[in-house]
């Protein structure tokens, strides 16, 4: 039998197997051939957790525009935390002055619980968060000596206390944004030093523990950015180019390694906003800017289907910066 005939036969066997699965009465729409987007995008609610001057866990609807509601608190409250989402819980991790991993339930409103403490060498503040189907990640950040870190840390959602160092970013940096595709975690922007602004977009695999690779650049180097993701693209929004806040919404593709493009503006230039993602829109909540008042309580959204500016869709209960974002 020729090579082409073997290849054709193998393809037909595979196609028949897939057709049989889809035709099955127990088919749920999710196969083992690729991860779902449950963690990276939500269908119901976005969350903003913790933040400067606030212990609140607030949620806002993805289905209709409106103000956030208070659903719980964290204890102790922290600043500049990273957010992760499993299929059942939101996570608020790292931050200062005490770097806990905290979690709260999506199915019922309630307070967060502390599941582990990130002590040296796993302490991290001002890091970015990513989520696969089974793991939460913290990447980059700053240590108690105020030195930027390049570590990629991960913890299993099934046992949050088991945290491990699984790789390195290409550049040590803090105040960076995190994004998640179905198969990779991404970081973008940040501070690579006290006065060194970064435009680097890194990616690292979820399937294996490995170092990140540099896959592109943001349109503007800046720290204190927020991250969002559609199924096909990562977004980096807001930030600070001292002493000026940024309103830029950058987008970069997951399918190919490429630079970001400027696709829209926030309604107000802001830094240290909290990012979350629905299936259809990216969200920014809160944030700071050099004007008065220093903190804002805006909830903004921008569409994934087209490149466009954000619109103001509601308010947080409390104006704040430096919280973490989750979605369900």
C-alpha positions as CSV (number, residue, x, y, z in Angstrom):
1,X,0.0,0.0,0.0
2,X,1.4,3.4,-0.9
3,X,2.1,6.1,1.7
4,X,-0.7,8.3,0.3
5,X,-3.2,5.4,0.6
6,X,-2.1,4.8,4.3
7,X,-2.5,8.5,5.1
8,X,-5.9,8.6,3.5
9,X,-7.0,5.5,5.4
10,X,-5.8,7.0,8.7
11,X,-7.7,10.2,8.0
12,X,-10.9,8.3,7.3
13,X,-10.6,6.3,10.5
14,X,-10.1,9.6,12.5
15,X,-13.0,11.3,10.7
16,X,-15.3,8.4,11.4
17,X,-14.3,8.4,15.1
18,X,-15.0,12.1,15.4
19,X,-18.4,11.7,13.6
20,X,-19.3,8.9,16.0
21,X,-18.5,11.1,18.9
22,X,-20.5,14.0,17.7
23,X,-23.5,11.8,16.8
24,X,-23.3,10.2,20.3
25,X,-26.2,10.9,22.6
26,X,-23.7,11.8,25.4
27,X,-21.8,14.3,23.4
28,X,-21.5,17.6,25.4
29,X,-19.7,19.8,22.9
30,X,-16.3,19.4,24.5
31,X,-13.8,16.8,23.2
32,X,-10.4,15.7,24.5
33,X,-8.7,17.1,21.4
34,X,-8.5,20.5,22.9
35,X,-9.1,22.4,26.1
36,X,-12.3,24.4,26.7
37,X,-12.4,28.2,27.2
38,X,-14.3,28.0,30.5
39,X,-11.5,29.5,32.5
40,X,-10.2,32.1,30.0
41,X,-13.7,33.5,29.2
42,X,-16.9,33.6,31.2
43,X,-20.5,33.6,30.2
44,X,-22.1,35.0,33.4
45,X,-20.1,37.3,35.5
46,X,-16.9,39.3,35.8
47,X,-15.3,39.8,39.2
48,X,-12.9,42.4,40.7
49,X,-11.3,41.3,43.9
50,X,-9.4,43.1,46.6
51,X,-7.3,46.2,45.6
52,X,-6.0,49.3,47.3
53,X,-8.2,50.3,50.1
54,X,-10.8,47.6,49.6
55,X,-11.4,44.0,50.7
56,X,-14.4,43.7,48.5
57,X,-15.2,40.9,46.1
58,X,-17.5,42.5,43.5
59,X,-19.2,41.0,40.6
60,X,-20.9,42.5,37.5
61,X,-23.0,40.9,34.8
62,X,-21.8,39.9,31.4
63,X,-25.3,39.4,30.2
64,X,-26.5,43.0,30.8
65,X,-24.7,46.3,31.5
66,X,-25.0,47.5,35.1
67,X,-23.3,48.3,38.4
68,X,-21.4,45.7,40.4
69,X,-22.7,44.1,43.6
70,X,-20.9,43.1,46.7
71,X,-20.7,39.3,47.0
72,X,-18.0,38.8,49.7
73,X,-14.7,40.0,51.1
74,X,-11.1,38.8,51.4
75,X,-9.1,38.8,54.6
76,X,-6.6,40.2,54.8
77,X,-6.9,42.6,52.0
78,X,-3.9,43.0,49.7
79,X,-2.6,45.2,46.8
80,X,-1.5,44.3,43.3
81,X,-2.7,40.8,43.2
82,X,-3.1,38.3,40.3
83,X,-6.3,36.6,39.3
84,X,-7.1,33.1,38.1
85,X,-10.3,31.2,37.4
86,X,-11.2,27.5,37.6
87,X,-14.5,26.2,36.5
88,X,-15.8,26.5,40.1
89,X,-13.8,29.2,41.9
90,X,-12.0,32.5,41.5
91,X,-8.5,32.9,42.8
92,X,-6.8,36.0,44.2
93,X,-3.1,35.4,44.5
94,X,0.1,37.0,45.5
95,X,0.2,40.7,46.4
96,X,1.4,42.5,49.4
97,X,2.1,42.8,52.2
98,X,1.3,39.0,52.8
99,X,1.2,36.9,49.6
100,X,-1.7,34.5,50.0
101,X,-3.6,32.4,47.5
102,X,-7.2,33.0,48.3
103,X,-10.3,31.5,46.6
104,X,-14.0,32.1,46.5
105,X,-16.9,30.1,45.0
106,X,-18.7,31.1,41.8
107,X,-21.8,29.1,42.6
108,X,-22.7,31.0,45.8
109,X,-21.8,34.4,47.0
110,X,-19.4,34.4,50.0
111,X,-16.1,35.4,51.5
112,X,-12.8,34.1,50.2
113,X,-10.7,31.6,52.2
114,X,-6.9,31.5,52.4
115,X,-5.6,28.2,50.8
116,X,-1.8,28.8,51.1
117,X,0.8,31.4,51.8
118,X,3.5,32.2,49.2
119,X,6.7,32.4,51.2
120,X,10.2,32.6,49.8
121,X,11.1,31.6,47.0
122,X,7.4,31.7,45.9
123,X,6.5,35.2,47.2
124,X,5.3,37.4,44.4
125,X,3.8,40.9,44.3
126,X,2.7,42.8,41.2
127,X,2.6,39.6,39.1
128,X,0.3,38.5,36.3
129,X,-2.2,35.6,36.3
130,X,-3.1,32.9,33.8
131,X,-5.5,30.0,33.8
132,X,-5.5,26.6,32.1
133,X,-8.3,24.0,32.6
134,X,-6.5,22.5,35.5
135,X,-3.9,25.0,36.8
136,X,-3.5,28.6,37.9
137,X,-0.3,30.5,37.1
138,X,1.5,33.5,38.5
139,X,4.3,34.9,36.3
140,X,6.7,37.7,36.9
141,X,6.3,40.1,39.8
142,X,8.5,41.6,42.4
143,X,10.1,40.1,45.6
144,X,10.4,41.6,49.1
145,X,13.7,43.1,48.1
146,X,11.9,45.0,45.3
147,X,13.7,43.0,42.6
148,X,11.8,42.0,39.4
149,X,11.3,38.3,39.0
150,X,11.1,36.1,35.9
151,X,9.5,33.0,37.6
152,X,6.5,31.2,36.2
153,X,4.7,29.5,39.1
154,X,1.8,27.1,38.9
155,X,-0.6,25.5,41.3
156,X,-3.3,22.8,40.6
157,X,-6.9,23.8,41.2
158,X,-7.4,20.4,42.8
159,X,-4.8,21.2,45.5
160,X,-3.9,24.8,45.7
161,X,-1.2,24.5,48.3
162,X,1.1,22.5,45.9
163,X,2.8,25.4,44.1
164,X,5.9,24.9,41.9
165,X,8.3,26.9,39.8
166,X,7.9,25.6,36.2
167,X,9.8,28.1,34.0
168,X,11.1,31.6,33.4
169,X,10.0,34.6,31.4
170,X,12.4,36.0,28.9
171,X,12.7,39.2,30.9
172,X,12.2,39.7,34.6
173,X,9.5,42.3,35.2
174,X,6.6,43.3,37.4
175,X,3.3,45.2,36.9
176,X,2.7,43.2,33.8
177,X,-0.6,41.8,32.2
178,X,-1.6,38.2,31.9
179,X,-3.6,36.5,29.1
180,X,-4.6,32.9,28.4
181,X,-5.3,31.0,25.2
182,X,-6.6,27.4,25.2
183,X,-3.0,26.1,25.2
184,X,-0.7,28.9,26.3
185,X,-0.2,31.5,29.0
186,X,0.9,35.0,27.9
187,X,2.4,38.0,29.7
188,X,2.7,41.5,28.2
189,X,4.3,44.8,29.2
190,X,5.6,45.6,32.6
191,X,8.5,47.2,34.4
192,X,11.8,45.5,33.7
193,X,13.5,47.7,36.3
194,X,12.9,50.8,38.3
195,X,12.7,53.0,35.2
196,X,12.8,50.5,32.4
197,X,9.5,50.0,30.6
198,X,8.9,46.7,28.7
199,X,6.9,46.1,25.5
200,X,7.6,42.3,25.5
201,X,4.9,39.7,24.8
202,X,5.9,36.3,26.2
203,X,4.2,33.0,25.9
204,X,4.6,29.7,27.7
205,X,2.9,26.3,27.2
206,X,0.3,24.8,29.5
207,X,0.9,21.2,28.3
208,X,4.5,21.0,29.7
209,X,6.7,22.9,32.1
210,X,9.0,25.2,30.1
211,X,10.4,28.6,29.7
212,X,8.6,31.4,27.9
213,X,9.5,32.7,24.5
214,X,9.4,36.2,23.2
215,X,6.7,36.3,20.5
216,X,6.1,40.0,19.9
217,X,5.9,43.6,21.1
218,X,3.2,45.9,22.4
219,X,2.6,49.1,20.4
220,X,3.8,51.1,23.5
221,X,6.1,49.9,26.3
222,X,4.2,50.4,29.5
223,X,3.7,48.8,33.0
224,X,0.5,48.6,35.2
225,X,-1.5,47.1,32.4
226,X,-4.5,44.9,32.4
227,X,-5.0,41.7,30.4
228,X,-8.1,40.2,28.6
229,X,-8.5,37.5,26.0
230,X,-10.9,36.3,23.4
231,X,-10.8,32.8,21.9
232,X,-8.4,34.0,19.2
233,X,-6.5,37.1,20.6
234,X,-4.9,38.6,23.7
235,X,-5.5,42.1,24.8
236,X,-3.4,44.6,26.8
237,X,-5.2,47.7,28.0
238,X,-4.4,50.9,29.9
239,X,-1.2,51.3,31.7
240,X,1.2,54.1,32.8
241,X,3.9,55.9,30.8
242,X,5.1,58.1,33.7
243,X,3.7,60.5,34.5
244,X,0.9,59.9,31.9
245,X,-1.8,57.2,32.1
246,X,-2.5,55.3,28.9
247,X,-5.9,54.6,27.2
248,X,-4.5,52.2,24.6
249,X,-6.1,48.8,23.9
250,X,-3.6,46.6,22.2
251,X,-4.4,43.2,20.5
252,X,-2.2,40.3,19.5
253,X,-3.1,37.0,17.8
254,X,-2.8,33.6,19.5
255,X,-2.6,31.7,16.2
256,X,0.7,33.3,15.1
257,X,3.6,35.0,16.9
258,X,3.3,38.7,16.0
259,X,3.4,42.2,17.4
260,X,0.3,43.8,18.8
261,X,-1.8,46.4,17.1
262,X,-3.7,49.4,18.6
263,X,-7.4,48.6,18.2
264,X,-9.1,51.1,20.4
265,X,-9.2,53.4,23.5
266,X,-10.5,53.2,27.0
267,X,-13.0,55.9,27.9
268,X,-10.5,57.2,30.5
269,X,-6.8,56.7,30.5
270,X,-6.1,54.6,33.5
271,X,-3.5,52.3,35.1
272,X,-3.8,49.3,37.4
273,X,-7.3,48.5,36.2
274,X,-8.7,45.0,36.7
275,X,-9.3,42.9,33.6
276,X,-11.8,40.1,32.9
277,X,-13.1,38.5,29.8
278,X,-16.5,37.3,28.6
279,X,-17.1,35.3,25.4
280,X,-17.9,38.6,23.6
281,X,-16.2,41.4,25.4
282,X,-13.1,42.5,27.4
283,X,-13.7,44.4,30.6
284,X,-11.7,46.9,32.7
285,X,-12.8,47.9,36.2
286,X,-11.5,50.6,38.5
287,X,-8.0,52.0,38.0
288,X,-6.0,55.1,38.7
289,X,-5.0,58.2,36.8
290,X,-2.9,61.2,37.6
291,X,-5.9,63.5,37.8
292,X,-8.4,64.0,40.6
293,X,-9.9,61.8,41.9
294,X,-6.9,59.5,41.8
295,X,-9.0,56.2,41.7
296,X,-12.1,55.6,39.6
297,X,-15.0,53.1,39.9
298,X,-15.8,52.7,36.1
299,X,-16.6,49.4,34.5
300,X,-15.8,49.5,30.8
301,X,-16.1,47.0,28.0
302,X,-14.9,46.7,24.5
303,X,-15.9,44.2,21.8
304,X,-13.9,41.2,20.6
305,X,-15.9,40.9,17.3
306,X,-14.6,44.3,16.0
307,X,-11.8,46.7,16.8
308,X,-13.4,49.5,18.7
309,X,-13.3,51.8,21.7
310,X,-14.5,50.9,25.1
311,X,-17.8,52.2,26.6
312,X,-18.7,52.8,30.2
313,X,-21.3,50.2,31.3
314,X,-21.4,50.5,35.1
315,X,-19.8,51.3,38.4
316,X,-17.9,49.4,41.1
317,X,-19.1,49.9,44.6
318,X,-15.7,51.3,45.6
319,X,-13.1,53.1,43.5
320,X,-9.9,51.2,43.7
321,X,-6.7,50.1,41.9
322,X,-4.5,47.0,41.9
323,X,-7.2,44.3,42.3
324,X,-7.4,41.0,40.5
325,X,-9.9,39.9,37.9
326,X,-11.8,36.7,37.4
327,X,-14.6,35.4,35.2
328,X,-17.3,32.7,35.3
